Amino acid sequence: MAVLRALAAPFVVPGPAGVAVRTRLRLSAVEERVLGEVGGWLGSLTSEDLAVRCRDGLDHDAEHWAARKRALTGRSSSRWAGSITKATHDQWALARRGLAAHIHSLEAGIATVRHRLSLPVGEKGTRRAPGGYRSRREWHAKSRRLTVLEARHARAVADWRAGRVRVVRGGRRLANARHHLPEARLTEGQWRRRWVAARLFLSADGESGKRYGNETIRITPEGQLSLKLPAPLAHLANAPHGRFVLERPVVFPYRGGEWTDRVAGNRAVAYTLHHDTDRDRWYVTAAWQRKAAPVLPLGAALAAGCVGVDMNDDHLAAWHLDVHGSPVGEPHRFPYDLTGTAQHRDAQIRHALTRLLHFARQCGVKAIAVEDLDFEREKTREKHGRRKRFRRLVSRFPTSRLRARLVSMAAEHDLTIVAVDPAYTSRWGAQHWRKPLTTPRRRTTRHDAASIAIGRRAQGHPVRRRTAPPRAHQSDAHGHRTAQAPPDIPGREEPRPRIPGPRTRSAPPGHGANAGNQNAQHRSGRSAEHTHSRSVFRNGGSSSPR
């Protein structure tokens, strides 16, 4: 008999602590040239500082940071130097975390290959562990691959211990595309424009208490954007104190009121200017932190029911559940397409989540139950072997991005996200809910049934619809029969309420009110069943006459 693993308790996902909004900049040709020149100069300083930070490795400390900042201040300004050093330190830390994840992935692959090599050829695997390889030829190829993985792991561990990271400003994928322009469907000029735009640096952190929350890149409540020019480019200024001011105002159509309140109160706001070469447009992104909303207790979040959501490769399956865990209405599916460019995939996810949130608000619930998915361990190539389709599905499934976007978007709709353990939701949902909810006009899928299992697990209900009947007889000797109505539910043994209206062979009006109580009807004597039960009780449990 298979042993089921212990299930983790559901929990409320904390809301977002940061906000970021973006809008387009309407620039003239002169303004585009100035921003490109300033961003290119600061980008070159950022590349030099990143190289210094990578050379320091684990020996970096506060004194090294101060030395880097002093070296950059004379070539830009103290505020630009602070933004550059912080950005390079964050990039080094990100590369460090990526190296750690790469080491863990290699260790998982090595362990899987070693396990499969230790098994006889052709031995079948189980759900929890893969079996041996199919042929001696595959066994030999995997033994050679084990050597390759061990060599990669040794190099990665050596880099980790030495504090060595490998980063590329602008992106390694874009850098490699320079050598494969036909495959990337780019000309040399198009690649060069993307490369230059990716290596620009026009980002400044906010400062609370300073004028409009940022002294380096400043946007007034009226929308006037100005930035402090680096010292070597001070001749490009068109305003006092070495600043360059844009002619057209900046308007944030989304969260404009919240942004205006922060700017008027001189609270910190970070700005980043970005050039989209595909559309040939400039954008500005404003970001700030805000107090995290208090986490709602799980019971309060589920007081009005919830919407269970099953995340899939091409759609979200959702079903509304009431407070008792029973499905209400029809299942809903919100499709999306994860092919194409990153912008297309991101837009598809946002659209699907928006429709899901609108559906949850229409249902009147305050919580959305989702699975706490994490496919990091499942992405290793060695675990699933020949199952290329499944590996591709797991690798491209945006679990972290989908959940992060859902949490941030749900906070704006006053909805709470409840994460549950994903174990057995699809299997048990299909086993207990798929067939009963399938009708001639409704085809309930496995994913629809899984959404019910997810919602019931968030509410604390068992996934199955009904427990096993009593062993001896159909009474309450061994506990109540159903999982839907525990003994403390009032009225569980009462007769069903009569549905008004004419029906075939129905009782006359007024008769159905007392149909469940045979002793309340107008008859001369008491019911035989009631009289017999009273005599049994008085005789001490014996049904035989004295």
FENDAHU-V362973 format. One record per pair of residues at least 12 apart in sequence whose C-alpha atoms are under 7 Angstrom apart, sorted by the first residue. I is the first residue (numbers start at 0). J is the second residue. D is the distance in Angstrom with one decimal. If there is no record, write none. Layout:
i=I j=J d=D
i=I j=J d=D
This chain:
i=6 j=420 d=6.1
i=7 j=420 d=5.5
i=8 j=419 d=6.8
i=9 j=417 d=6.6
i=9 j=418 d=5.6
i=9 j=419 d=4.5
i=9 j=420 d=6.8
i=9 j=457 d=5.6
i=10 j=297 d=6.9
i=10 j=417 d=5.6
i=10 j=418 d=5.6
i=10 j=419 d=6.8
i=11 j=297 d=6.3
i=11 j=416 d=5.9
i=11 j=417 d=4.5
i=11 j=418 d=6.3
i=12 j=416 d=5.6
i=12 j=417 d=5.9
i=12 j=418 d=6.5
i=13 j=294 d=6.0
i=14 j=291 d=6.4
i=14 j=292 d=6.4
i=14 j=406 d=6.2
i=14 j=407 d=6.6
i=14 j=410 d=6.4
i=15 j=291 d=6.5
i=15 j=406 d=6.9
i=15 j=407 d=5.5
i=16 j=288 d=5.9
i=16 j=289 d=5.7
i=16 j=290 d=6.2
i=16 j=291 d=5.0
i=17 j=287 d=5.8
i=17 j=288 d=4.3
i=17 j=289 d=5.9
i=18 j=286 d=5.4
i=18 j=287 d=5.5
i=18 j=288 d=6.2
i=19 j=284 d=6.6
i=19 j=285 d=5.5
i=19 j=286 d=4.2
i=19 j=287 d=6.7
i=20 j=253 d=6.9
i=20 j=284 d=5.6
i=20 j=285 d=5.4
i=20 j=286 d=6.5
i=21 j=282 d=6.7
i=21 j=283 d=5.7
i=21 j=284 d=4.2
i=21 j=285 d=6.3
i=22 j=250 d=7.0
i=22 j=251 d=5.8
i=22 j=282 d=5.7
i=22 j=283 d=5.7
i=22 j=284 d=6.6
i=23 j=281 d=6.0
i=23 j=282 d=4.4
i=23 j=283 d=6.4
i=24 j=249 d=6.7
i=24 j=281 d=5.4
i=24 j=282 d=5.3
i=24 j=283 d=6.7
i=25 j=247 d=6.4
i=38 j=199 d=4.7
i=38 j=200 d=4.9
i=38 j=201 d=5.4
i=39 j=199 d=5.1
i=39 j=200 d=6.9
i=41 j=200 d=5.5
i=42 j=198 d=5.8
i=42 j=199 d=4.8
i=42 j=200 d=4.7
i=45 j=83 d=5.8
i=45 j=87 d=6.9
i=46 j=168 d=7.0
i=48 j=84 d=6.9
i=48 j=87 d=6.9
i=49 j=87 d=5.2
i=53 j=163 d=6.7
i=53 j=164 d=6.7
i=56 j=162 d=4.6
i=56 j=163 d=5.9
i=57 j=162 d=5.1
i=68 j=80 d=5.4
i=68 j=81 d=6.4
i=68 j=84 d=6.6
i=74 j=229 d=6.9
i=74 j=230 d=6.2
i=74 j=231 d=6.7
i=75 j=229 d=4.1
i=75 j=230 d=5.2
i=76 j=229 d=6.0
i=76 j=230 d=6.7
i=78 j=215 d=6.6
i=82 j=203 d=5.6
i=82 j=204 d=6.3
i=94 j=164 d=6.2
i=94 j=166 d=6.7
i=95 j=164 d=6.4
i=102 j=152 d=6.3
i=102 j=155 d=6.4
i=104 j=379 d=6.4
i=105 j=148 d=6.6
i=105 j=152 d=6.1
i=108 j=379 d=6.1
i=108 j=381 d=5.4
i=109 j=145 d=6.3
i=109 j=148 d=6.5
i=111 j=381 d=6.3
i=111 j=382 d=6.2
i=112 j=145 d=6.6
i=112 j=381 d=6.5
i=115 j=129 d=6.9
i=115 j=130 d=6.0
i=115 j=131 d=4.7
i=115 j=132 d=6.5
i=116 j=131 d=6.5
i=116 j=138 d=6.6
i=118 j=130 d=7.0
i=118 j=131 d=5.0
i=119 j=131 d=5.8
i=120 j=132 d=5.3
i=120 j=133 d=5.8
i=120 j=134 d=6.0
i=120 j=135 d=6.8
i=121 j=133 d=4.6
i=121 j=134 d=6.6
i=168 j=198 d=6.1
i=169 j=194 d=6.4
i=169 j=197 d=4.7
i=169 j=198 d=5.1
i=177 j=190 d=6.9
i=192 j=276 d=6.7
i=193 j=276 d=6.1
i=196 j=274 d=6.0
i=201 j=271 d=5.7
i=201 j=272 d=5.4
i=202 j=270 d=5.8
i=202 j=271 d=4.2
i=202 j=272 d=6.4
i=203 j=215 d=6.2
i=203 j=216 d=6.3
i=203 j=269 d=5.8
i=203 j=270 d=5.6
i=203 j=271 d=6.6
i=204 j=268 d=6.9
i=204 j=269 d=4.4
i=204 j=270 d=6.7
i=205 j=267 d=4.3
i=205 j=268 d=4.5
i=205 j=269 d=4.5
i=206 j=266 d=6.9
i=206 j=267 d=4.5
i=207 j=265 d=6.1
i=207 j=266 d=4.4
i=207 j=267 d=4.3
i=208 j=265 d=5.3
i=208 j=266 d=6.1
i=209 j=265 d=5.9
i=210 j=265 d=5.6
i=211 j=262 d=4.6
i=211 j=263 d=6.2
i=211 j=265 d=4.5
i=211 j=266 d=6.8
i=212 j=262 d=5.9
i=212 j=265 d=4.5
i=212 j=266 d=4.7
i=212 j=267 d=4.2
i=212 j=268 d=5.4
i=213 j=267 d=6.4
i=213 j=268 d=6.3
i=215 j=227 d=5.2
i=216 j=270 d=6.6
i=220 j=259 d=5.7
i=220 j=262 d=6.3
i=220 j=263 d=6.5
i=222 j=248 d=4.5
i=222 j=249 d=4.4
i=222 j=250 d=6.1
i=223 j=245 d=6.9
i=223 j=248 d=4.9
i=223 j=249 d=6.3
i=224 j=244 d=5.9
i=224 j=245 d=5.7
i=224 j=248 d=6.9
i=224 j=249 d=6.8
i=225 j=242 d=6.3
i=225 j=243 d=5.4
i=225 j=244 d=4.2
i=225 j=245 d=6.2
i=226 j=242 d=5.5
i=226 j=243 d=5.5
i=226 j=244 d=6.8
i=227 j=241 d=6.2
i=227 j=242 d=4.6
i=227 j=243 d=6.6
i=228 j=241 d=5.9
i=228 j=242 d=5.7
i=228 j=243 d=6.8
i=267 j=287 d=6.7
i=268 j=285 d=6.5
i=268 j=286 d=5.8
i=268 j=287 d=5.0
i=269 j=285 d=5.7
i=269 j=286 d=5.1
i=269 j=287 d=6.2
i=270 j=283 d=6.7
i=270 j=284 d=5.5
i=270 j=285 d=4.7
i=270 j=286 d=6.5
i=271 j=283 d=5.6
i=271 j=284 d=5.2
i=271 j=285 d=6.8
i=272 j=284 d=6.5
i=300 j=365 d=5.7
i=300 j=366 d=5.6
i=300 j=415 d=6.6
i=301 j=365 d=6.8
i=301 j=366 d=6.1
i=301 j=458 d=6.7
i=302 j=322 d=6.6
i=303 j=321 d=6.9
i=303 j=322 d=6.0
i=303 j=364 d=5.3
i=303 j=365 d=6.7
i=304 j=320 d=5.7
i=304 j=321 d=4.4
i=304 j=322 d=4.3
i=304 j=364 d=5.7
i=305 j=319 d=6.2
i=305 j=320 d=5.5
i=305 j=321 d=6.7
i=305 j=364 d=5.4
i=305 j=365 d=6.6
i=305 j=366 d=5.0
i=305 j=367 d=5.6
i=305 j=368 d=6.8
i=305 j=454 d=6.6
i=306 j=318 d=5.6
i=306 j=319 d=4.5
i=306 j=320 d=5.9
i=306 j=359 d=6.5
i=306 j=366 d=6.6
i=306 j=367 d=4.8
i=306 j=368 d=6.1
i=306 j=454 d=6.3
i=307 j=319 d=6.5
i=307 j=367 d=6.1
i=307 j=368 d=4.8
i=307 j=369 d=6.4
i=307 j=450 d=4.7
i=307 j=451 d=5.8
i=307 j=453 d=5.5
i=307 j=454 d=4.1
i=308 j=368 d=6.0
i=308 j=369 d=5.3
i=308 j=450 d=4.9
i=308 j=453 d=6.9
i=309 j=369 d=6.6
i=309 j=446 d=6.2
i=309 j=449 d=6.2
i=309 j=450 d=4.8
i=312 j=392 d=6.8
i=312 j=396 d=6.2
i=313 j=334 d=5.8
i=313 j=335 d=5.4
i=313 j=336 d=5.9
i=314 j=332 d=6.4
i=314 j=333 d=5.3
i=314 j=334 d=3.9
i=314 j=335 d=5.5
i=315 j=332 d=5.5
i=315 j=333 d=5.0
i=315 j=334 d=6.3
i=316 j=331 d=6.0
i=316 j=332 d=4.7
i=316 j=333 d=6.7
i=316 j=446 d=6.0
i=316 j=447 d=5.5
i=316 j=450 d=6.3
i=317 j=330 d=5.9
i=317 j=331 d=5.2
i=317 j=332 d=6.2
i=317 j=447 d=6.6
i=317 j=450 d=5.8
i=318 j=330 d=4.8
i=318 j=331 d=6.2
i=318 j=447 d=7.0
i=318 j=450 d=6.2
i=318 j=451 d=6.4
i=320 j=454 d=6.8
i=324 j=455 d=5.3
i=324 j=460 d=6.8
i=326 j=451 d=6.9
i=330 j=447 d=6.4
i=333 j=351 d=5.5
i=333 j=355 d=7.0
i=334 j=351 d=6.4
i=335 j=347 d=5.3
i=335 j=348 d=6.4
i=335 j=351 d=6.3
i=348 j=401 d=6.9
i=352 j=405 d=6.5
i=356 j=409 d=6.8
i=365 j=414 d=5.0
i=365 j=415 d=6.0
i=366 j=414 d=5.5
i=366 j=415 d=4.5
i=366 j=416 d=5.7
i=366 j=417 d=6.7
i=367 j=415 d=6.2
i=367 j=416 d=5.0
i=367 j=417 d=6.0
i=368 j=416 d=6.0
i=368 j=417 d=4.7
i=368 j=418 d=5.9
i=368 j=453 d=6.4
i=368 j=454 d=5.5
i=368 j=457 d=6.2
i=369 j=417 d=6.2
i=369 j=418 d=5.1
i=369 j=419 d=6.3
i=369 j=453 d=6.7
i=370 j=418 d=5.4
i=370 j=419 d=5.0
i=370 j=420 d=6.0
i=370 j=421 d=5.1
i=370 j=453 d=7.0
i=371 j=418 d=5.2
i=371 j=419 d=5.6
i=371 j=420 d=5.8
i=371 j=421 d=6.2
i=372 j=398 d=6.5
i=372 j=421 d=6.6
i=373 j=398 d=6.8
i=374 j=393 d=6.8
i=378 j=390 d=6.5
i=378 j=393 d=6.5
i=378 j=394 d=5.9
i=417 j=457 d=6.7
i=419 j=453 d=6.9
i=419 j=456 d=6.8
i=419 j=457 d=6.0
i=424 j=449 d=5.4
i=424 j=452 d=5.6
i=424 j=453 d=6.3
i=425 j=445 d=6.6
i=425 j=446 d=6.8
i=425 j=449 d=4.6
i=427 j=462 d=6.8
i=428 j=448 d=4.7
i=428 j=449 d=4.6
i=428 j=451 d=6.7
i=428 j=452 d=5.2
i=428 j=462 d=6.9
i=429 j=445 d=5.3
i=429 j=448 d=5.4
i=429 j=449 d=6.6
i=431 j=463 d=5.4
i=431 j=464 d=6.2
i=432 j=448 d=5.5
i=433 j=445 d=6.5
i=433 j=448 d=5.3
i=464 j=482 d=7.0
i=465 j=481 d=5.3
i=465 j=482 d=5.5
i=466 j=480 d=6.5
i=466 j=481 d=5.7
i=466 j=482 d=6.0
i=468 j=480 d=5.8
i=494 j=515 d=5.2
i=497 j=511 d=6.3
